[in-house]
Amino acid sequence: MPASEVKRARDACQAYVDKVCACAETVPAMKQPCRLSRALPDAIQVNLEVGASDDTTRRDALQTQDSVRKIVKECIEELAKLPAAGCP
């Protein structure tokens, strides 16, 4: 996975975590999404580490990349939903 894509993935999910947790301070309904969102950057990191391991097959490496992309998609989609939940 290109370094630029990895950076975008990390940045996108960190932006979601930051915004949903900031929102949770004023919108009580966002407290649980905030807690859950904190696992997303870790999930990206685990997938990247597994994909980069010498023991990982090409097929598994491609699956970890797909998993990272799905996590990023979730981060972006959830970030887009925040205004409707009352988050600035």
ZADO-1210 file (C-alpha; in nm, 4 decimals, padded with zeros to 6 digits):
<atoms>
<atom x="00.0000" y="00.0000" z="00.0000" code="MET" pos="1"/>
<atom x="00.1524" y="00.3353" z="-00.0967" code="PRO" pos="2"/>
<atom x="00.2702" y="00.5566" z="00.1891" code="ALA" pos="3"/>
<atom x="00.0452" y="00.8395" z="00.0696" code="SER" pos="4"/>
<atom x="-00.2614" y="00.6149" z="00.0943" code="GLU" pos="5"/>
<atom x="-00.1580" y="00.4980" z="00.4406" code="VAL" pos="6"/>
<atom x="-00.1229" y="00.8602" z="00.5534" code="LYS" pos="7"/>
<atom x="-00.4642" y="00.9511" z="00.4111" code="ARG" pos="8"/>
<atom x="-00.6160" y="00.6486" z="00.5854" code="ALA" pos="9"/>
<atom x="-00.4687" y="00.7432" z="00.9213" code="ARG" pos="10"/>
<atom x="-00.5608" y="01.1095" z="00.8791" code="ASP" pos="11"/>
<atom x="-00.9209" y="01.0317" z="00.7793" code="ALA" pos="12"/>
<atom x="-00.9851" y="00.8064" z="01.0759" code="CYS" pos="13"/>
<atom x="-00.8070" y="01.0344" z="01.3208" code="GLN" pos="14"/>
<atom x="-01.0190" y="01.3254" z="01.1976" code="ALA" pos="15"/>
<atom x="-01.3319" y="01.1213" z="01.2631" code="TYR" pos="16"/>
<atom x="-01.2150" y="01.0218" z="01.6115" code="VAL" pos="17"/>
<atom x="-01.1272" y="01.3818" z="01.6966" code="ASP" pos="18"/>
<atom x="-01.4581" y="01.5221" z="01.5747" code="LYS" pos="19"/>
<atom x="-01.6887" y="01.2570" z="01.7165" code="VAL" pos="20"/>
<atom x="-01.5186" y="01.2753" z="02.0557" code="CYS" pos="21"/>
<atom x="-01.5319" y="01.6550" z="02.0557" code="ALA" pos="22"/>
<atom x="-01.8999" y="01.6294" z="01.9737" code="CYS" pos="23"/>
<atom x="-01.9530" y="01.3779" z="02.2559" code="ALA" pos="24"/>
<atom x="-01.8673" y="01.6536" z="02.5032" code="GLU" pos="25"/>
<atom x="-02.1871" y="01.8388" z="02.4097" code="THR" pos="26"/>
<atom x="-02.4081" y="01.5676" z="02.2554" code="VAL" pos="27"/>
<atom x="-02.4571" y="01.2773" z="02.4987" code="PRO" pos="28"/>
<atom x="-02.5732" y="01.0405" z="02.2227" code="ALA" pos="29"/>
<atom x="-02.2247" y="01.0585" z="02.0704" code="MET" pos="30"/>
<atom x="-02.0443" y="00.9186" z="02.3747" code="LYS" pos="31"/>
<atom x="-02.0659" y="00.5572" z="02.2587" code="GLN" pos="32"/>
<atom x="-01.9653" y="00.6340" z="01.8975" code="PRO" pos="33"/>
<atom x="-01.6672" y="00.8200" z="02.0440" code="CYS" pos="34"/>
<atom x="-01.5616" y="00.5187" z="02.2499" code="ARG" pos="35"/>
<atom x="-01.6029" y="00.2847" z="01.9536" code="LEU" pos="36"/>
<atom x="-01.4218" y="00.5154" z="01.7111" code="SER" pos="37"/>
<atom x="-01.1000" y="00.4977" z="01.9117" code="ARG" pos="38"/>
<atom x="-01.0454" y="00.1416" z="01.7859" code="ALA" pos="39"/>
<atom x="-01.0421" y="00.2428" z="01.4189" code="LEU" pos="40"/>
<atom x="-00.6855" y="00.3820" z="01.4017" code="PRO" pos="41"/>
<atom x="-00.5632" y="00.0723" z="01.5871" code="ASP" pos="42"/>
<atom x="-00.7451" y="-00.1529" z="01.3415" code="ALA" pos="43"/>
<atom x="-00.5709" y="00.0233" z="01.0547" code="ILE" pos="44"/>
<atom x="-00.2338" y="-00.0215" z="01.2229" code="GLN" pos="45"/>
<atom x="-00.2895" y="-00.3924" z="01.2885" code="VAL" pos="46"/>
<atom x="-00.3913" y="-00.4517" z="00.9278" code="ASN" pos="47"/>
<atom x="-00.0869" y="-00.2658" z="00.7995" code="LEU" pos="48"/>
<atom x="00.1446" y="-00.4647" z="01.0248" code="GLU" pos="49"/>
<atom x="-00.0081" y="-00.7958" z="00.9183" code="VAL" pos="50"/>
<atom x="00.0110" y="-00.6954" z="00.5538" code="GLY" pos="51"/>
<atom x="00.3770" y="-00.5990" z="00.5862" code="ALA" pos="52"/>
<atom x="00.4836" y="-00.9159" z="00.7683" code="SER" pos="53"/>
<atom x="00.7275" y="-01.1478" z="00.5918" code="ASP" pos="54"/>
<atom x="00.4973" y="-01.4395" z="00.6737" code="ASP" pos="55"/>
<atom x="00.1997" y="-01.2842" z="00.4954" code="THR" pos="56"/>
<atom x="00.1038" y="-01.4258" z="00.1573" code="THR" pos="57"/>
<atom x="00.0224" y="-01.1938" z="-00.1298" code="ARG" pos="58"/>
<atom x="-00.3432" y="-01.2886" z="-00.1038" code="ARG" pos="59"/>
<atom x="-00.3502" y="-01.2055" z="00.2680" code="ASP" pos="60"/>
<atom x="-00.1661" y="-00.8788" z="00.2082" code="ALA" pos="61"/>
<atom x="-00.4269" y="-00.7783" z="-00.0485" code="LEU" pos="62"/>
<atom x="-00.7032" y="-00.8684" z="00.1958" code="GLN" pos="63"/>
<atom x="-00.5483" y="-00.6516" z="00.4666" code="THR" pos="64"/>
<atom x="-00.5294" y="-00.3617" z="00.2210" code="GLN" pos="65"/>
<atom x="-00.8967" y="-00.4134" z="00.1393" code="ASP" pos="66"/>
<atom x="-00.9752" y="-00.4156" z="00.5094" code="SER" pos="67"/>
<atom x="-00.7895" y="-00.0862" z="00.5609" code="VAL" pos="68"/>
<atom x="-00.9866" y="00.0687" z="00.2759" code="ARG" pos="69"/>
<atom x="-01.3149" y="-00.0484" z="00.4290" code="LYS" pos="70"/>
<atom x="-01.2205" y="00.1011" z="00.7649" code="ILE" pos="71"/>
<atom x="-01.1363" y="00.4321" z="00.5967" code="VAL" pos="72"/>
<atom x="-01.4666" y="00.4227" z="00.4103" code="LYS" pos="73"/>
<atom x="-01.6446" y="00.3806" z="00.7431" code="GLU" pos="74"/>
<atom x="-01.4507" y="00.6718" z="00.8949" code="CYS" pos="75"/>
<atom x="-01.5400" y="00.9009" z="00.6056" code="ILE" pos="76"/>
<atom x="-01.9056" y="00.7985" z="00.5997" code="GLU" pos="77"/>
<atom x="-01.9436" y="00.8393" z="00.9758" code="GLU" pos="78"/>
<atom x="-01.7694" y="01.1762" z="00.9637" code="LEU" pos="79"/>
<atom x="-02.0208" y="01.2903" z="00.7021" code="ALA" pos="80"/>
<atom x="-02.3093" y="01.1902" z="00.9337" code="LYS" pos="81"/>
<atom x="-02.1915" y="01.4027" z="01.2250" code="LEU" pos="82"/>
<atom x="-02.3713" y="01.7258" z="01.1256" code="PRO" pos="83"/>
<atom x="-02.7041" y="01.5396" z="01.1160" code="ALA" pos="84"/>
<atom x="-02.6360" y="01.4161" z="01.4697" code="ALA" pos="85"/>
<atom x="-02.6023" y="01.7738" z="01.5916" code="GLY" pos="86"/>
<atom x="-02.2262" y="01.7982" z="01.5724" code="CYS" pos="87"/>
<atom x="-02.0682" y="02.1118" z="01.4337" code="PRO" pos="88"/>
</atoms>
